[in-house]
Amino acid sequence: MGCRQIWEDIYALEVFKNNTTLASIVAGSATFGIGRHGVRGGFGTGVGNLVPKYNMLVDGAYPPLKASYKTVEKNLATGKSMQNVISLTPVTSKPDPVTIPLVWNAHNLSTIMKLFFQDGVTLTTGTANTALQIMTCVPFADACPIVYGNLVRFRQDTDGTDTVDQILKGVVPTRVLIKGEEGGVIEGEVEFLGAKWSHEDLSALLTNAIGYDETPPLKFEDLTVKLGTSTISIPSFEFTFSNTMVHHFYNEVNAVAVTLGRLKVEATVTIPWNDASAEGSDQQITDFAAGQSKLLQLIWGNPATAVVKGAAVPTLFGGVDTTSGNAKNSIVDNYFSINSMLRIMDYDENDIDENPMVQTNFLGIVDEVNTLNGVTVFVGYNATKNNWTETS
């Protein structure tokens, strides 16, 4: 390998077509070729399926894809003052999760949301802006995943020959964090759990795998927040999706089944106490005491004026399917919105620069008429750069 620094490491994620089995993914390896989809790229050979790009823009950290531990310590009575070799029993244990810090744009969000929401993802072509592909995500209905990925950490150059590249096969995100604060970009992290970890020589694939996504990150200054009936200004937020996924091993070397748990959506939003809107002046505390549910929308794009929560085809909250009409809607190919029915579970009062604030903790719920499925996520991006259909 020669001399190498961690800043030379490259992370790449490839995603398989629907209905590819976990067993086939674990038995194979990464290819980063036709029939795969990356952080930016496409399936098939039709219009819009350009050369895929798989490189993940990891934010300032270089986490290892940690190996699974093959032994477990058993406290056996062997008559020895030190552990005896037979008390270290070989077992099969699942790979440790890996957390990847990311800077978010519509392209990597579409990839992660496809993996996370599984069969809850639908795709349409934009109508007002036909260059866009619109991804709509609602809670998954099936506990069995149908979409998997391979997560790779390249640790050598294209001319390397060492078995040092790390790969976590059959990954599905178990937790997705999206956060932002005034003056910054939207960032967060993804926690992956895979079915098999291995060391391999993947240097020959490095050329295919790299390729940066030039789409700029989403910015906090382009965010519109709608809470209940009001548009409000906030200094910060955190949104977390988790699925409590479990890998089953049954004394096998690799995971042989994966089960998704209950989808959990949590949000922490700092809201001005004396906001002039209907959501200010102690409204969050009042709603907490009353157990009030309300709609929270985080929007990058042109905020929609009509909200149709119960429609068979939901309104594209955030106007992700529009053309440039105002400053916030001129974010080229980079629209995103989270729309969630939430209940305030807890709150704290604090201040920012001596201005009173309420830090509100929300939990996503589904009401009696299934409004918004509890949460709906829309991602809009340039279909010629990131096409999720298999044939265009």
N, C-alpha and C positions, 0 to 999 in steps of 0.2 A: 504493500500500500504506500509506503513511503511516508513523508510528512503530511499530516492532515489536521485541520482544525474543524471544530464542530460547525462553524459557520459555512463550511462547504457542504454539509449534509443537506439533502433535498427530500422533502416529503411529497408523496404523490398518492392519490386515491383513484382507483378505478372501480366502476360500478357495473354490475352484470345486468343483462336483460331480465325482464320478469320471468318467473317460473324456472329460473336456474336453481338447481337443488344445492343445498348446503354441502352435501356429500361430494358433489362434483367440483365445487369450488375448493374444498379442503384438499381433495386429491390432486388438483392441478396447481398452477402457480400464476403469478402475474404475467400479463402479456402486453398490456397497453397498446392494443391494436384494434383492428376492425371488430365490431361486435361488442365493444366495451364503451363505457362513457365515463368521462372524468369530471373534474371540477369545471372544465369547459370543453365541450366537444359533442359529438353526435354519433348515433347508431346509423347503420346502413350506408347506402351510397347515393341517396337522393339529394335534391337541392337543399342546401343548408347544412349538410353534413361535411363540414370542413375537417381538416386534420385535427383530431382531438388533442386537447391540452389537459394534463393531469396534475400539474404542479400545484400544491397547496401553499398559499402565502401564510406561513406560520409566523406568528407575531413574537419575535424576540426570545423564543425559548426553543430548546432542542430536546424534547422528551424522548426517552428510549421506548421502543416497543418491547416491553419487558417480557422475558421468557417465563414460561410456567415452571413452577417448582416441582420436581419429579419425586421428591421424598417427603415423608412426614415423620416427625419425631414421635416415637412411641415410648412411653415411660415404663419399660420392662424391667423386672427384677432379675438382673443377670449376674449379680454378685460382683460387679465391677465398680470401681470408684469413678470411672469415666464411662461415657456412653459407648456401648458396644455397637459394632457395625450392624448387627442384626436388629438393633432398635431403631435404625433409620430405614423404614420400610418403603420400597418404591410404590408410588401410587400415581394415578392420573389426576391432575388438577388443572382447572381451567386457567387460561392466560389471565394475567392481571389486566385491568382496564388501562387504557392510555388516554390521557387528556391532551388535546391539541388546541393551543390558543390561535384564534383566527381573527382577521380583520374582515368584516362582512361586506359583500356586495351581492347583487341579485344573482350572479352566476354561481358562486359557491353556496349561497343560500338555497338555490334550486336543487343542487346536488344533495345537500344534507337533508333538506325537507323531503326529497324523494325517498331517501333511505329511512328517515324517521317515521313518516306518515304512511309508508307502505301502500296498501290498497286504498287508502284515503285520498290518493292523489289523482286528479283529473287534469287533462290538458285541452286547451282550446287556442285557436288563432285569434289574435286581436281583431276587433271589428273596426273601431275607429283608427287603429294603427295596426295594419296587417303585418308589419314587420315584427311585431311582438308575439311571443308565445306566452300564454297566461297559464300559470300553474296554480290550481286551487287545491288546498290541503284541508281536509276535515279529519276528525278522529278515525283511526283505522277500525274496521269492523271485524277483522279476522285476527286471531291470536298468533297465527303462523305467518312469519315474514315471507315475502315473495321476492324481495330485492336485497341483495347482499353486495358487499364490496371487498376489495383488498386494499389494505393500507401499508405502504412501503416507505421505509427510510433508507435512502441510498447513502452509502458511506464511503464510496470510492468513485473514481472517475470512469469514463467510458472504456479506458484501456485496462481497468483493473481486472484481476482474476481471483481475488480472495473471496472466501465464503463469509462475508461480513455484513452484507446488506440484511436488514431486518424486515420481515413481512408478517403482518397479522392478517390471517385469511378469514373470510366469511364475516366481515365486520358489519354491525348495525349500531347506530348511535343509541346510547341509553340515556343521554342527557345533552340538551342543547341550551346554551346560555347566550342571550343577546342583550347587550347593555350599552348605555351611552350616557354622556353628561355634557353639559354646556361647553362649547368650544372644541369638542373632540369628534372623532369618527366613531362609527358603530362597530363594536368589537365583541368578543366573547370567547367561548370555547366549546368544543365538542368532546364528550367522553364516549369512546368506542369500546365495544366488547367484541372480541373475535372468537372463532372456533379453534384456531390453531396458530401457534407462533413458530417461526423457523428462521434459521440463518441460511441465506442462499447467496450465490453469486448472480446478481441481477444487473451487472454493469453493462451488459449488451443492450439492456432495455432503457438505459438512462436517456438516450437521445430521443426515444419515442415519448418518454414520460414527462420531460420537462417542457416548459413553455408557459410564460407568465400570462396571466389574465390582466389585460390593460384596463378593464372596467374599474373606475375609481370606487373607493369605499363609500358606503352611505355615510352621510354627515348628520350630526345632531341638529345643525342649524336648518336642515331641510325637513325636519320632523314636524308634523302636525299631530296634536293629541286631542282626541275627543272623548270625553268622559260623560256618560249619561247624555244629557241634552246640550252640553256645553263644549266649546273649544277652549282648552286651557293651556297655560304655559307652565312647563315643569323644568326643573334644573337637572333631573337625572331619572333613570329608570333601569330596572333589570327584569328580564323576562326569561323564565326557565321552563323548558319542556322536558319531561321525563316519562319513560315507559316501563320502568322496573322489569326489564327483560331478563329472562333466566335461560342459561344454557344447561342442557341436560347431557350427562356423559355416560351414565350407566356402565361404568367400568370399561369404557372405550378410550382409546388414545386421543380421539378427537370428539368434539361435541357432535352428537347425532341428532339433536333436536333443539329448537329454539322456541320459546314461548314468550310472547309479549304480555306484559302486565297491564294494569289499568293506566290510562293516559292521565298524567297530572300536569296541570298548567298553573304556574305561580308567577306573580308579578309583585315587585316592590317599586312603587312610584312615589316620589317626593312631590307633594302638592302644596302650593302656597295656601296658608290658612285664610288669608284675607283676599283671595282672588275675587274679582268683581263679578265673576260668572255665577251661574246657579250652583256650581260645585264648590264655591268658596264659603267663607264665613261659617266655619264649623260643620259644613255639610257632611264631610267624611265621617266625623265622629257621630253625628246624628244617624247616618245610614248604618254605621257599624252597630250602634245600639239597637237599631230596628231590624237588623239582619237583611238589609236591602241589597238586592242584586242590581247590577247595572252593566251597561255595555262600555268597554274600554277599547278604543281604536288608536293604534300607533300607525301613522301613515307617512310614507315617503312617496310623493306624487301629488296630484291635484285632489283635494278632499272631495268626496262625493257629496252632493247636496241631498239626494234622495236615498233614504235608508230603507230597504225592504228586507226585513229580517226573516220573514217566514216564507219567502218565495221559493218555488221549486228550483229556480236558477238564481242563486244569491246575487245581490248587487255587488259589483266590483268595488268594494269599499276602498277608498283611496284613489279611485280613478286611474288605476294602473293601465287601463286600456284606453288611453287618450293620446292626443298629440300635444306638443308644447303650447301652453296657453298662459302660463304664468311662471314666475321664477322657480317655484318648487316643482313644477311639472316639466321643467326643461332638463331633468336629470336623464340623460340619454341612456336608453336601454336598461334602466336601473331603478325599477319600481318595487316596492315592498310594503305590505301592510299586515298587521296582526289585529284581528277583531275577535274579542273574547267577552263572553258573559261571565262576570266575576262577582264574587261576594267578598266583602271586607272581613278578613279573619282576625286582624290585629292592626294596631297603629301605635306610633310613637310621635310625640310632639318634640320638635327641635327647632333650630334656627339656622339660616345661612346668611351670613353678613348681617346678623341681628334682625333679619326678617323672619317672622314666625312661619313654620312649615309643619305639615303633617306627613310623616312617612308612613304610607299605607301599604299593608300587605294584603294582596288579593289572592284568591283561589278560584280557578276556573270551574264552572259548574254547568249543568244542563238543566234548564227549567222544564216545567210540565209540558210545554208544547215544542220542546227541542229547538228553541231559538238558537240559530247560529251553530248548532251542534256543540255548544260550549265554547268552541274556538274554531275560527276559520282563518287560514293564512293564504294570502295572495302574493305571488311573485311574478313580475313581468320583466322579460329580458329579450334581447335580440335573438330571434330564432335562427338567424344565419350563423350565429356564433355559439349557440348552446341549444341544440334541438334534441328534445327528449323522446321524440317519436322514433320508431325503429326504421321507418322507410321514408320519412318526410312526406 
